[in-house]
Amino acid sequence: MSDLYSDNRTISSDTDVAYSTSNGSIKDKYFQEFREFDYAIDISDNIIMIQDVIQTGQLFDFVSKVRLLLKINPLSKQITVLLNSGGGDVVETLALIDYIRSLKDSEDIKVNIVCRGMAMSAAALLLTAGTGLRAASKHSKIMVHQLSSFAGGKLGDLKSNARFAEQLEDDCNSIMEQCTNKDKGWWKDNQQNDYFLSAQQALDLGIIDKII
C-alpha cells in the first residue's frame, strides 16, 4: 500500500508536457490527468478525494465517482478515499457510510480512507467507518464532538428537532462503538466538548489502523 500514498508520481523523463506538443498521445495523457484531478479522482490508483465541507450532494458525487472507477477498473476490489475535511452534514455522512458498507456487503469492495490533514466532526466519523485500511498521516488532526443543532421556531419544532438530534447522536455513537476500541457510552461521555486527537491517539482508540 505504501506506493499508493506516495506524493511523487512516476513520470518518464521523455514526456515533459512543455516539449511534447507534437505528440498527440502525450498531450491527451496529460489532459486526462488534469481532468481527473479537476474532478478529484485518480483513475490509475482508484482514488477519490474528499476535501472541505461534507454537504448535501456529496453522496451523489461520491456514488458517481465510484461507479465510474468500477466501470474503468471492473476487477478492482478496493477504492481509496483521501480525506481532508473539517466535517459537515451528519445525515449526508451517514448516507456515505451506508453506501461504503453496501459496497463491501454486496460487491466485496473495500473502501480505504486516508486522512491527509484533518478529519473533524462528521469527517472523523467517516474516517472511523472505512471498510478497508483506515489511516492518517503523522501530523493529521482528528476531532470528535457532540452533535450540534441550530434549530429555531415553534416549541413543538424545537422538541422534534431535539429528538432528531438525539437519534443522530445515538447513530453516530453506535458506529463509533462498532468501529473502535470504546463503547457507545464512552464516546458519549468524551464528546461533550471538542475532543482533539493526534494520529497516535486516534490509533490507540481504534479510529484508524495505521499511521503513514
MARKOLBA-889286 format. One record per residue: residue in one letter; residue number from 1; x, y, z of N, C-alpha, C in turn. Coordinates in Angstrom, 1 decimal. Layout:
% MARKOLBA-889286
<pt "A"; NUM; <X; Y; Z>; <X; Y; Z>; <X; Y; Z>>,
...
//
This chain:
% MARKOLBA-889286
<pt "M"; 1; <0.8; -1.2; 0.0>; <0.0; 0.0; 0.0>; <0.9; 1.3; 0.0>>,
<pt "S"; 2; <2.2; 1.1; 0.3>; <2.9; 2.4; 0.6>; <3.0; 3.2; -0.7>>,
<pt "D"; 3; <3.2; 2.6; -1.9>; <3.3; 3.3; -3.1>; <2.1; 4.1; -3.4>>,
<pt "L"; 4; <1.0; 3.7; -3.0>; <-0.3; 4.3; -3.2>; <-0.4; 5.7; -2.6>>,
<pt "Y"; 5; <0.3; 5.9; -1.5>; <0.2; 7.2; -0.8>; <1.4; 8.0; -1.0>>,
<pt "S"; 6; <2.3; 7.7; -1.9>; <3.4; 8.5; -2.2>; <3.0; 9.8; -2.8>>,
<pt "D"; 7; <3.7; 10.9; -2.5>; <3.3; 12.2; -3.0>; <4.0; 12.4; -4.4>>,
<pt "N"; 8; <4.9; 11.5; -4.8>; <5.6; 11.6; -6.0>; <5.0; 10.7; -7.1>>,
<pt "R"; 9; <4.6; 11.2; -8.2>; <4.1; 10.4; -9.3>; <5.3; 10.1; -10.2>>,
<pt "T"; 10; <5.3; 8.9; -10.8>; <6.4; 8.4; -11.7>; <6.1; 8.9; -13.1>>,
<pt "I"; 11; <6.9; 9.7; -13.6>; <6.8; 10.2; -15.0>; <8.1; 10.1; -15.7>>,
<pt "S"; 12; <8.1; 9.4; -16.8>; <9.4; 9.2; -17.6>; <9.9; 10.6; -18.1>>,
<pt "S"; 13; <11.2; 10.7; -18.2>; <11.9; 11.9; -18.5>; <11.6; 12.4; -19.9>>,
<pt "D"; 14; <11.1; 11.5; -20.8>; <10.9; 12.0; -22.2>; <9.5; 12.4; -22.4>>,
<pt "T"; 15; <8.7; 12.6; -21.4>; <7.3; 13.0; -21.5>; <7.0; 14.4; -20.8>>,
<pt "D"; 16; <8.0; 15.3; -21.0>; <7.8; 16.6; -20.4>; <6.7; 17.4; -21.3>>,
<pt "V"; 17; <5.6; 17.7; -20.6>; <4.5; 18.3; -21.3>; <4.9; 19.6; -22.1>>,
<pt "A"; 18; <5.9; 20.3; -21.6>; <6.2; 21.6; -22.2>; <6.9; 21.3; -23.6>>,
<pt "Y"; 19; <7.4; 20.1; -23.8>; <8.2; 19.9; -25.1>; <7.6; 18.8; -25.9>>,
<pt "S"; 20; <6.3; 18.5; -25.7>; <5.7; 17.4; -26.4>; <4.5; 17.8; -27.2>>,
<pt "T"; 21; <4.4; 19.0; -27.6>; <3.2; 19.5; -28.3>; <3.0; 18.7; -29.6>>,
<pt "S"; 22; <4.0; 18.1; -30.2>; <3.8; 17.4; -31.5>; <3.3; 16.0; -31.3>>,
<pt "N"; 23; <3.3; 15.6; -30.1>; <2.9; 14.2; -29.8>; <1.5; 14.2; -29.2>>,
<pt "G"; 24; <0.5; 13.9; -30.0>; <-0.9; 14.0; -29.5>; <-1.2; 13.1; -28.4>>,
<pt "S"; 25; <-0.6; 11.8; -28.4>; <-0.9; 10.9; -27.3>; <-0.5; 11.4; -26.0>>,
<pt "I"; 26; <0.7; 12.0; -25.9>; <1.2; 12.5; -24.7>; <0.4; 13.7; -24.2>>,
<pt "K"; 27; <0.0; 14.6; -25.1>; <-0.9; 15.7; -24.7>; <-2.2; 15.2; -24.2>>,
<pt "D"; 28; <-2.7; 14.1; -24.8>; <-4.0; 13.6; -24.3>; <-3.8; 13.0; -23.0>>,
<pt "K"; 29; <-2.7; 12.3; -22.7>; <-2.4; 11.7; -21.4>; <-2.4; 12.8; -20.3>>,
<pt "Y"; 30; <-1.7; 13.9; -20.6>; <-1.7; 14.9; -19.5>; <-3.0; 15.6; -19.4>>,
<pt "F"; 31; <-3.7; 15.8; -20.5>; <-5.0; 16.4; -20.4>; <-6.0; 15.5; -19.6>>,
<pt "Q"; 32; <-5.9; 14.2; -19.7>; <-6.7; 13.3; -19.0>; <-6.4; 13.4; -17.5>>,
<pt "E"; 33; <-5.1; 13.5; -17.2>; <-4.7; 13.5; -15.8>; <-5.1; 14.9; -15.2>>,
<pt "F"; 34; <-5.0; 16.0; -15.9>; <-5.5; 17.2; -15.4>; <-7.0; 17.2; -15.1>>,
<pt "R"; 35; <-7.8; 16.6; -16.0>; <-9.2; 16.5; -15.9>; <-9.6; 15.6; -14.7>>,
<pt "E"; 36; <-8.8; 14.5; -14.5>; <-9.0; 13.7; -13.3>; <-8.9; 14.5; -12.0>>,
<pt "F"; 37; <-7.9; 15.2; -11.9>; <-7.7; 16.0; -10.6>; <-8.7; 17.1; -10.5>>,
<pt "D"; 38; <-9.2; 17.6; -11.7>; <-10.3; 18.6; -11.6>; <-11.5; 18.0; -10.9>>,
<pt "Y"; 39; <-11.7; 16.7; -11.2>; <-12.9; 16.0; -10.6>; <-12.5; 15.3; -9.4>>,
<pt "A"; 40; <-11.3; 15.5; -8.8>; <-10.9; 14.9; -7.6>; <-10.9; 13.4; -7.6>>,
<pt "I"; 41; <-10.4; 12.8; -8.7>; <-10.2; 11.4; -8.8>; <-8.9; 11.1; -9.4>>,
<pt "D"; 42; <-8.4; 9.9; -9.2>; <-7.2; 9.4; -9.8>; <-7.5; 8.0; -10.3>>,
<pt "I"; 43; <-7.8; 7.8; -11.6>; <-8.3; 6.6; -12.2>; <-7.3; 5.4; -12.0>>,
<pt "S"; 44; <-6.0; 5.7; -12.2>; <-5.0; 4.6; -12.2>; <-4.8; 4.0; -10.9>>,
<pt "D"; 45; <-5.1; 4.7; -9.8>; <-4.9; 4.2; -8.4>; <-6.3; 4.0; -7.7>>,
<pt "N"; 46; <-7.4; 4.3; -8.4>; <-8.7; 4.1; -7.8>; <-8.8; 5.0; -6.6>>,
<pt "I"; 47; <-8.5; 6.3; -6.7>; <-8.6; 7.2; -5.6>; <-9.7; 8.3; -5.8>>,
<pt "I"; 48; <-10.4; 8.5; -4.8>; <-11.4; 9.6; -4.7>; <-10.9; 10.6; -3.6>>,
<pt "M"; 49; <-10.9; 11.9; -3.9>; <-10.5; 12.9; -2.9>; <-11.8; 13.6; -2.3>>,
<pt "I"; 50; <-11.8; 13.6; -1.0>; <-12.9; 14.4; -0.3>; <-12.2; 15.5; 0.5>>,
<pt "Q"; 51; <-12.6; 16.7; 0.2>; <-12.0; 17.8; 0.9>; <-13.0; 18.9; 1.2>>,
<pt "D"; 52; <-12.7; 19.8; 2.1>; <-13.6; 20.8; 2.5>; <-14.9; 20.2; 3.3>>,
<pt "V"; 53; <-16.0; 20.9; 3.2>; <-17.2; 20.5; 4.0>; <-17.9; 19.4; 3.3>>,
<pt "I"; 54; <-18.3; 18.4; 4.1>; <-19.2; 17.4; 3.6>; <-20.6; 18.0; 3.6>>,
<pt "Q"; 55; <-21.3; 18.1; 2.5>; <-22.5; 18.8; 2.4>; <-23.5; 18.0; 1.5>>,
<pt "T"; 56; <-24.7; 18.5; 1.4>; <-25.8; 17.9; 0.6>; <-25.3; 17.8; -0.8>>,
<pt "G"; 57; <-25.4; 16.6; -1.4>; <-24.9; 16.3; -2.7>; <-23.6; 15.5; -2.8>>,
<pt "Q"; 58; <-23.0; 15.4; -1.6>; <-21.7; 14.7; -1.5>; <-21.9; 13.2; -1.9>>,
<pt "L"; 59; <-23.0; 12.6; -1.4>; <-23.3; 11.2; -1.7>; <-23.4; 11.0; -3.2>>,
<pt "F"; 60; <-24.2; 11.8; -3.9>; <-24.4; 11.6; -5.3>; <-23.1; 11.7; -6.0>>,
<pt "D"; 61; <-22.3; 12.7; -5.6>; <-21.0; 12.9; -6.2>; <-20.1; 11.7; -6.0>>,
<pt "F"; 62; <-20.1; 11.2; -4.8>; <-19.3; 10.0; -4.4>; <-19.7; 8.8; -5.2>>,
<pt "V"; 63; <-21.0; 8.5; -5.2>; <-21.5; 7.3; -5.9>; <-21.2; 7.4; -7.4>>,
<pt "S"; 64; <-21.3; 8.6; -8.0>; <-21.0; 8.7; -9.4>; <-19.5; 8.4; -9.7>>,
<pt "K"; 65; <-18.6; 8.9; -8.8>; <-17.2; 8.6; -9.0>; <-16.8; 7.1; -8.8>>,
<pt "V"; 66; <-17.5; 6.5; -7.8>; <-17.2; 5.1; -7.5>; <-17.7; 4.3; -8.8>>,
<pt "R"; 67; <-18.9; 4.6; -9.3>; <-19.4; 3.9; -10.4>; <-18.5; 4.0; -11.6>>,
<pt "L"; 68; <-17.9; 5.2; -11.8>; <-17.0; 5.5; -12.9>; <-15.8; 4.7; -12.8>>,
<pt "L"; 69; <-15.2; 4.7; -11.6>; <-13.9; 3.9; -11.3>; <-14.2; 2.4; -11.6>>,
<pt "L"; 70; <-15.3; 1.9; -11.1>; <-15.6; 0.5; -11.3>; <-15.9; 0.1; -12.7>>,
<pt "K"; 71; <-16.4; 1.0; -13.5>; <-16.5; 0.8; -15.0>; <-15.2; 0.7; -15.7>>,
<pt "I"; 72; <-14.3; 1.6; -15.2>; <-13.0; 1.6; -15.9>; <-12.1; 0.5; -15.4>>,
<pt "N"; 73; <-12.2; 0.2; -14.1>; <-11.4; -0.9; -13.4>; <-12.3; -1.9; -12.8>>,
<pt "P"; 74; <-13.0; -2.7; -13.7>; <-14.1; -3.6; -13.2>; <-13.6; -4.7; -12.2>>,
<pt "L"; 75; <-12.3; -5.0; -12.3>; <-11.8; -6.1; -11.4>; <-11.3; -5.6; -10.1>>,
<pt "S"; 76; <-11.3; -4.3; -9.9>; <-10.8; -3.7; -8.7>; <-11.7; -4.1; -7.5>>,
<pt "K"; 77; <-11.0; -4.4; -6.4>; <-11.7; -4.8; -5.1>; <-11.5; -3.8; -4.0>>,
<pt "Q"; 78; <-10.9; -2.6; -4.3>; <-10.7; -1.6; -3.3>; <-10.7; -0.2; -4.0>>,
<pt "I"; 79; <-11.2; 0.7; -3.2>; <-11.2; 2.2; -3.6>; <-10.6; 2.9; -2.4>>,
<pt "T"; 80; <-9.8; 3.9; -2.7>; <-9.2; 4.7; -1.6>; <-9.7; 6.1; -1.6>>,
<pt "V"; 81; <-10.1; 6.6; -0.4>; <-10.5; 8.0; -0.2>; <-9.4; 8.7; 0.5>>,
<pt "L"; 82; <-9.0; 9.8; -0.1>; <-8.1; 10.7; 0.5>; <-8.9; 11.8; 1.2>>,
<pt "L"; 83; <-8.9; 11.9; 2.5>; <-9.8; 12.8; 3.2>; <-9.1; 13.9; 3.9>>,
<pt "N"; 84; <-9.6; 15.1; 3.7>; <-9.1; 16.3; 4.4>; <-10.3; 17.3; 4.6>>,
<pt "S"; 85; <-11.0; 17.1; 5.7>; <-12.2; 17.8; 5.9>; <-12.5; 18.2; 7.3>>,
<pt "G"; 86; <-13.1; 19.4; 7.5>; <-13.4; 19.8; 8.8>; <-14.8; 19.4; 9.3>>,
<pt "G"; 87; <-15.4; 18.5; 8.5>; <-16.7; 18.0; 8.9>; <-17.9; 18.5; 8.0>>,
<pt "G"; 88; <-19.1; 18.5; 8.5>; <-20.2; 18.9; 7.7>; <-21.5; 18.2; 8.1>>,
<pt "D"; 89; <-22.3; 17.9; 7.1>; <-23.6; 17.4; 7.3>; <-23.6; 15.9; 7.8>>,
<pt "V"; 90; <-24.2; 15.7; 9.0>; <-24.1; 14.4; 9.6>; <-25.0; 13.4; 8.8>>,
<pt "V"; 91; <-26.2; 13.8; 8.4>; <-27.1; 12.9; 7.6>; <-26.4; 12.5; 6.3>>,
<pt "E"; 92; <-25.7; 13.4; 5.6>; <-25.0; 13.1; 4.4>; <-23.9; 12.1; 4.7>>,
<pt "T"; 93; <-23.2; 12.3; 5.8>; <-22.1; 11.4; 6.2>; <-22.6; 10.0; 6.5>>,
<pt "L"; 94; <-23.7; 9.9; 7.2>; <-24.3; 8.6; 7.5>; <-24.7; 7.9; 6.2>>,
<pt "A"; 95; <-25.2; 8.7; 5.2>; <-25.5; 8.1; 3.9>; <-24.3; 7.6; 3.2>>,
<pt "L"; 96; <-23.2; 8.3; 3.3>; <-21.9; 7.9; 2.7>; <-21.5; 6.6; 3.4>>,
<pt "I"; 97; <-21.6; 6.5; 4.7>; <-21.2; 5.3; 5.4>; <-22.0; 4.1; 5.0>>,
<pt "D"; 98; <-23.3; 4.3; 4.9>; <-24.2; 3.2; 4.4>; <-23.8; 2.7; 3.0>>,
<pt "Y"; 99; <-23.5; 3.6; 2.1>; <-23.1; 3.3; 0.8>; <-21.8; 2.5; 0.8>>,
<pt "I"; 100; <-20.8; 3.0; 1.6>; <-19.5; 2.4; 1.7>; <-19.6; 0.9; 2.2>>,
<pt "R"; 101; <-20.5; 0.8; 3.2>; <-20.7; -0.6; 3.7>; <-21.4; -1.5; 2.7>>,
<pt "S"; 102; <-22.3; -0.9; 1.9>; <-23.0; -1.7; 1.0>; <-22.1; -2.2; -0.1>>,
<pt "L"; 103; <-21.1; -1.4; -0.4>; <-20.1; -1.9; -1.4>; <-19.4; -3.1; -0.9>>,
<pt "K"; 104; <-19.1; -3.2; 0.3>; <-18.4; -4.3; 0.9>; <-19.3; -5.5; 1.0>>,
<pt "D"; 105; <-20.6; -5.3; 1.4>; <-21.5; -6.4; 1.6>; <-22.0; -7.0; 0.3>>,
<pt "S"; 106; <-22.3; -6.1; -0.7>; <-22.9; -6.6; -1.9>; <-21.8; -7.0; -3.0>>,
<pt "E"; 107; <-20.7; -6.3; -3.0>; <-19.7; -6.5; -4.1>; <-18.3; -6.8; -3.6>>,
<pt "D"; 108; <-18.2; -6.9; -2.3>; <-16.9; -7.3; -1.7>; <-15.8; -6.2; -2.1>>,
<pt "I"; 109; <-16.2; -5.0; -2.1>; <-15.3; -3.9; -2.5>; <-15.0; -3.1; -1.2>>,
<pt "K"; 110; <-13.8; -3.0; -0.8>; <-13.4; -2.3; 0.5>; <-13.0; -0.9; 0.1>>,
<pt "V"; 111; <-13.4; 0.0; 1.0>; <-13.0; 1.4; 0.9>; <-12.0; 1.8; 1.9>>,
<pt "N"; 112; <-10.8; 2.1; 1.5>; <-9.7; 2.6; 2.4>; <-10.0; 4.1; 2.6>>,
<pt "I"; 113; <-9.8; 4.6; 3.8>; <-9.9; 6.0; 4.0>; <-8.6; 6.5; 4.6>>,
<pt "V"; 114; <-8.0; 7.5; 4.0>; <-6.7; 8.0; 4.5>; <-6.8; 9.5; 4.8>>,
<pt "C"; 115; <-6.6; 9.9; 6.0>; <-6.7; 11.3; 6.4>; <-5.3; 12.0; 6.1>>,
<pt "R"; 116; <-5.4; 13.0; 5.3>; <-4.2; 13.8; 5.0>; <-4.5; 15.3; 5.4>>,
<pt "G"; 117; <-4.2; 15.6; 6.6>; <-4.5; 16.9; 7.1>; <-5.4; 16.9; 8.3>>,
<pt "M"; 118; <-6.7; 16.8; 8.1>; <-7.6; 16.8; 9.2>; <-8.9; 16.0; 8.8>>,
<pt "A"; 119; <-9.5; 15.4; 9.9>; <-10.8; 14.7; 9.8>; <-11.5; 15.1; 11.1>>,
<pt "M"; 120; <-12.4; 16.0; 11.0>; <-13.0; 16.6; 12.2>; <-14.5; 16.4; 12.1>>,
<pt "S"; 121; <-15.1; 16.2; 13.3>; <-16.6; 16.1; 13.3>; <-17.1; 15.0; 12.5>>,
<pt "A"; 122; <-18.0; 15.3; 11.5>; <-18.5; 14.3; 10.6>; <-17.5; 13.5; 9.8>>,
<pt "A"; 123; <-16.4; 14.2; 9.5>; <-15.3; 13.6; 8.7>; <-14.6; 12.6; 9.6>>,
<pt "A"; 124; <-14.5; 12.8; 10.9>; <-13.9; 11.8; 11.8>; <-14.7; 10.5; 11.8>>,
<pt "L"; 125; <-16.0; 10.7; 11.8>; <-17.0; 9.6; 11.7>; <-16.8; 8.8; 10.5>>,
<pt "L"; 126; <-16.6; 9.5; 9.3>; <-16.4; 8.8; 8.1>; <-15.1; 8.1; 8.1>>,
<pt "L"; 127; <-14.0; 8.7; 8.6>; <-12.7; 8.0; 8.7>; <-12.9; 6.7; 9.5>>,
<pt "T"; 128; <-13.5; 6.8; 10.6>; <-13.7; 5.7; 11.5>; <-14.4; 4.5; 10.8>>,
<pt "A"; 129; <-15.3; 4.8; 9.9>; <-16.2; 3.8; 9.3>; <-15.6; 3.2; 8.1>>,
<pt "G"; 130; <-14.4; 3.5; 7.7>; <-13.8; 2.9; 6.5>; <-13.9; 1.4; 6.6>>,
<pt "T"; 131; <-14.1; 0.7; 5.5>; <-14.2; -0.8; 5.5>; <-12.9; -1.5; 5.1>>,
<pt "G"; 132; <-11.9; -0.7; 4.7>; <-10.6; -1.2; 4.4>; <-9.6; -0.7; 5.3>>,
<pt "L"; 133; <-8.5; -0.2; 4.8>; <-7.5; 0.4; 5.7>; <-7.9; 1.8; 6.1>>,
<pt "R"; 134; <-7.9; 2.1; 7.4>; <-8.1; 3.4; 7.9>; <-6.8; 4.0; 8.4>>,
<pt "A"; 135; <-6.4; 5.1; 7.8>; <-5.0; 5.6; 8.1>; <-5.0; 7.1; 8.2>>,
<pt "A"; 136; <-3.9; 7.6; 8.8>; <-3.7; 9.0; 8.8>; <-2.3; 9.3; 8.8>>,
<pt "S"; 137; <-1.9; 10.4; 8.1>; <-0.5; 10.9; 8.1>; <-0.1; 11.3; 9.5>>,
<pt "K"; 138; <1.2; 11.4; 9.8>; <1.7; 11.5; 11.2>; <1.1; 12.8; 11.9>>,
<pt "H"; 139; <1.0; 13.9; 11.1>; <0.6; 15.1; 11.8>; <-0.9; 15.5; 11.5>>,
<pt "S"; 140; <-1.6; 14.6; 11.0>; <-3.0; 14.8; 10.8>; <-3.7; 15.0; 12.2>>,
<pt "K"; 141; <-4.8; 15.8; 12.1>; <-5.5; 16.1; 13.4>; <-7.0; 15.6; 13.2>>,
<pt "I"; 142; <-7.5; 15.0; 14.2>; <-8.8; 14.3; 14.2>; <-9.6; 14.9; 15.4>>,
<pt "M"; 143; <-10.8; 15.2; 15.2>; <-11.6; 15.7; 16.3>; <-13.1; 15.2; 16.2>>,
<pt "V"; 144; <-13.5; 14.7; 17.4>; <-14.9; 14.3; 17.5>; <-15.6; 15.1; 18.6>>,
<pt "H"; 145; <-16.9; 15.3; 18.4>; <-17.6; 16.1; 19.4>; <-19.1; 15.8; 19.4>>,
<pt "Q"; 146; <-19.8; 16.4; 20.4>; <-21.2; 16.2; 20.5>; <-21.9; 16.8; 19.3>>,
<pt "L"; 147; <-23.0; 16.2; 18.9>; <-23.7; 16.8; 17.7>; <-24.2; 18.2; 18.0>>,
<pt "S"; 148; <-24.1; 19.1; 17.0>; <-24.5; 20.5; 17.1>; <-25.8; 20.6; 16.4>>,
<pt "S"; 149; <-26.7; 21.5; 17.0>; <-28.0; 21.8; 16.4>; <-28.3; 23.3; 16.5>>,
<pt "F"; 150; <-28.8; 23.8; 15.4>; <-29.1; 25.3; 15.4>; <-30.6; 25.5; 15.0>>,
<pt "A"; 151; <-31.4; 24.6; 15.5>; <-32.9; 24.7; 15.2>; <-33.5; 25.9; 15.9>>,
<pt "G"; 152; <-34.5; 26.5; 15.2>; <-35.3; 27.5; 15.8>; <-36.7; 27.4; 15.4>>,
<pt "G"; 153; <-37.6; 28.2; 16.0>; <-39.0; 28.1; 15.6>; <-39.9; 27.8; 16.8>>,
<pt "K"; 154; <-41.1; 27.2; 16.5>; <-42.0; 26.9; 17.5>; <-41.5; 25.9; 18.5>>,
<pt "L"; 155; <-42.1; 25.9; 19.7>; <-41.6; 25.0; 20.7>; <-41.7; 23.5; 20.3>>,
<pt "G"; 156; <-42.9; 23.2; 19.6>; <-43.0; 21.8; 19.2>; <-41.9; 21.4; 18.2>>,
<pt "D"; 157; <-41.5; 22.4; 17.3>; <-40.5; 22.1; 16.4>; <-39.1; 21.9; 17.1>>,
<pt "L"; 158; <-38.9; 22.7; 18.1>; <-37.7; 22.6; 18.8>; <-37.6; 21.2; 19.5>>,
<pt "K"; 159; <-38.7; 20.8; 20.1>; <-38.7; 19.5; 20.7>; <-38.5; 18.3; 19.7>>,
<pt "S"; 160; <-39.1; 18.5; 18.6>; <-38.9; 17.5; 17.5>; <-37.5; 17.4; 17.0>>,
<pt "N"; 161; <-36.9; 18.6; 16.8>; <-35.5; 18.7; 16.4>; <-34.6; 18.1; 17.4>>,
<pt "A"; 162; <-34.9; 18.3; 18.7>; <-34.1; 17.8; 19.8>; <-34.1; 16.3; 19.8>>,
<pt "R"; 163; <-35.3; 15.7; 19.5>; <-35.4; 14.2; 19.5>; <-34.6; 13.7; 18.3>>,
<pt "F"; 164; <-34.7; 14.4; 17.2>; <-34.0; 14.0; 16.0>; <-32.5; 14.1; 16.2>>,
<pt "A"; 165; <-32.0; 15.1; 16.8>; <-30.6; 15.3; 17.1>; <-30.1; 14.2; 18.0>>,
<pt "E"; 166; <-30.9; 13.8; 19.0>; <-30.5; 12.7; 19.9>; <-30.4; 11.4; 19.1>>,
<pt "Q"; 167; <-31.3; 11.2; 18.2>; <-31.3; 10.0; 17.4>; <-30.0; 9.9; 16.5>>,
<pt "L"; 168; <-29.7; 11.1; 15.9>; <-28.5; 11.2; 15.1>; <-27.2; 10.9; 16.0>>,
<pt "E"; 169; <-27.2; 11.5; 17.1>; <-26.1; 11.3; 18.0>; <-25.9; 9.8; 18.4>>,
<pt "D"; 170; <-27.0; 9.2; 18.7>; <-27.0; 7.8; 19.0>; <-26.5; 6.9; 17.9>>,
<pt "D"; 171; <-27.0; 7.3; 16.6>; <-26.5; 6.6; 15.4>; <-24.9; 6.7; 15.3>>,
<pt "C"; 172; <-24.5; 7.9; 15.5>; <-23.0; 8.2; 15.4>; <-22.2; 7.4; 16.4>>,
<pt "N"; 173; <-22.7; 7.4; 17.7>; <-22.0; 6.8; 18.7>; <-22.1; 5.2; 18.6>>,
<pt "S"; 174; <-23.1; 4.7; 18.0>; <-23.2; 3.3; 17.7>; <-22.1; 2.9; 16.7>>,
<pt "I"; 175; <-21.9; 3.8; 15.6>; <-20.9; 3.5; 14.7>; <-19.5; 3.5; 15.3>>,
<pt "M"; 176; <-19.3; 4.5; 16.2>; <-18.0; 4.6; 16.9>; <-17.8; 3.4; 17.7>>,
<pt "E"; 177; <-18.8; 2.9; 18.3>; <-18.7; 1.6; 19.1>; <-18.3; 0.4; 18.3>>,
<pt "Q"; 178; <-19.0; 0.3; 17.1>; <-18.7; -0.8; 16.2>; <-17.3; -0.8; 15.7>>,
<pt "C"; 179; <-16.7; 0.4; 15.5>; <-15.5; 0.5; 14.7>; <-14.3; 0.9; 15.5>>,
<pt "T"; 180; <-14.4; 1.1; 16.8>; <-13.3; 1.5; 17.7>; <-13.1; 0.5; 18.9>>,
<pt "N"; 181; <-12.2; 0.9; 19.8>; <-12.0; 0.1; 21.0>; <-12.9; 0.5; 22.1>>,
<pt "K"; 182; <-13.7; 1.5; 21.9>; <-14.5; 2.1; 23.0>; <-16.0; 1.9; 22.8>>,
<pt "D"; 183; <-16.8; 1.8; 23.8>; <-18.2; 1.6; 23.7>; <-19.0; 2.9; 23.5>>,
<pt "K"; 184; <-20.2; 2.8; 23.2>; <-21.1; 4.0; 22.9>; <-21.1; 4.9; 24.1>>,
<pt "G"; 185; <-21.2; 4.4; 25.3>; <-21.2; 5.3; 26.5>; <-19.9; 6.1; 26.6>>,
<pt "W"; 186; <-18.8; 5.5; 26.3>; <-17.5; 6.2; 26.4>; <-17.5; 7.3; 25.5>>,
<pt "W"; 187; <-17.9; 7.1; 24.2>; <-17.9; 8.2; 23.2>; <-18.9; 9.3; 23.6>>,
<pt "K"; 188; <-20.0; 8.9; 24.1>; <-21.0; 9.9; 24.6>; <-20.4; 10.8; 25.7>>,
<pt "D"; 189; <-19.7; 10.2; 26.6>; <-19.1; 10.9; 27.7>; <-18.0; 11.8; 27.3>>,
<pt "N"; 190; <-17.2; 11.4; 26.3>; <-16.0; 12.1; 26.0>; <-16.2; 13.0; 24.8>>,
<pt "Q"; 191; <-17.4; 13.2; 24.4>; <-17.7; 14.2; 23.3>; <-18.5; 15.4; 23.7>>,
<pt "Q"; 192; <-18.6; 15.6; 25.0>; <-19.3; 16.8; 25.5>; <-18.7; 18.1; 24.9>>,
<pt "N"; 193; <-17.4; 18.1; 24.8>; <-16.7; 19.2; 24.2>; <-15.9; 18.7; 23.0>>,
<pt "D"; 194; <-15.3; 19.6; 22.2>; <-14.5; 19.2; 21.1>; <-13.3; 18.3; 21.7>>,
<pt "Y"; 195; <-13.2; 17.1; 21.1>; <-12.1; 16.2; 21.6>; <-11.1; 16.0; 20.5>>,
<pt "F"; 196; <-10.0; 16.7; 20.6>; <-9.0; 16.7; 19.5>; <-8.0; 15.6; 19.8>>,
<pt "L"; 197; <-7.6; 14.9; 18.7>; <-6.8; 13.7; 18.8>; <-5.6; 13.9; 17.8>>,
<pt "S"; 198; <-4.5; 13.4; 18.2>; <-3.3; 13.2; 17.3>; <-3.5; 11.9; 16.5>>,
<pt "A"; 199; <-2.7; 11.7; 15.5>; <-2.8; 10.4; 14.8>; <-2.5; 9.3; 15.7>>,
<pt "Q"; 200; <-1.6; 9.4; 16.7>; <-1.3; 8.3; 17.6>; <-2.4; 8.1; 18.5>>,
<pt "Q"; 201; <-3.1; 9.1; 19.0>; <-4.2; 8.9; 19.9>; <-5.4; 8.2; 19.1>>,
<pt "A"; 202; <-5.6; 8.6; 17.9>; <-6.6; 8.0; 17.1>; <-6.3; 6.5; 16.8>>,
<pt "L"; 203; <-5.0; 6.2; 16.7>; <-4.6; 4.8; 16.5>; <-4.9; 4.0; 17.8>>,
<pt "D"; 204; <-4.6; 4.6; 18.9>; <-4.8; 3.9; 20.2>; <-6.3; 3.7; 20.5>>,
<pt "L"; 205; <-7.1; 4.6; 20.1>; <-8.6; 4.4; 20.3>; <-9.2; 3.5; 19.2>>,
<pt "G"; 206; <-8.5; 3.2; 18.2>; <-9.1; 2.3; 17.1>; <-9.9; 3.1; 16.1>>,
<pt "I"; 207; <-9.7; 4.4; 16.0>; <-10.3; 5.2; 14.9>; <-9.6; 4.9; 13.6>>,
<pt "I"; 208; <-8.3; 4.7; 13.7>; <-7.5; 4.3; 12.5>; <-6.7; 3.0; 12.8>>,
<pt "D"; 209; <-6.2; 2.4; 11.7>; <-5.5; 1.2; 11.8>; <-4.0; 1.4; 11.7>>,
<pt "K"; 210; <-3.6; 2.6; 11.1>; <-2.2; 2.8; 10.7>; <-1.9; 4.2; 10.6>>,
<pt "I"; 211; <-0.6; 4.6; 11.0>; <-0.1; 5.9; 10.7>; <0.8; 5.8; 9.6>>,
<pt "I"; 212; <0.7; 6.7; 8.6>; <1.5; 6.5; 7.4>; <2.4; 7.8; 7.2>>,
//
